[in-house]
Amino acid sequence: MTWMKTIATEVWGLFVDDGHFAVSIVLWLAVTGGLLPRLGIDSSWLGIILFAGLGLILLESAIRRASK
């Protein structure tokens, strides 16, 4: 059974190098796609908010990676 866990971990590692980065992006996409339109935010701002959030996530990840 441990060999299955090893294989799953290796496959996950092929596609996801930084789990925190990947989860942050998925959560931000869920927020901007699902929550923000329901709050009544003008749709012309959604793209800007999406871009800014993804940029901040990338910046945070780069800073965290550089400090290792």
RAMO-V597397 format. One record per run of one state. SS is the DSSP state (A for helix, B for strand, O for the rest). FROM is the first residue (numbers start at 1). LEN is the number of residues. If there is no record, write none. Layout:
ss: [SS:SS]
from: [FROM:FROM]
len: [LEN:LEN]
//
This chain:
ss: [O:A:O:A:O:A:O]
from: [1:2:16:19:40:43:67]
len: [1:14:3:21:3:24:2]
//
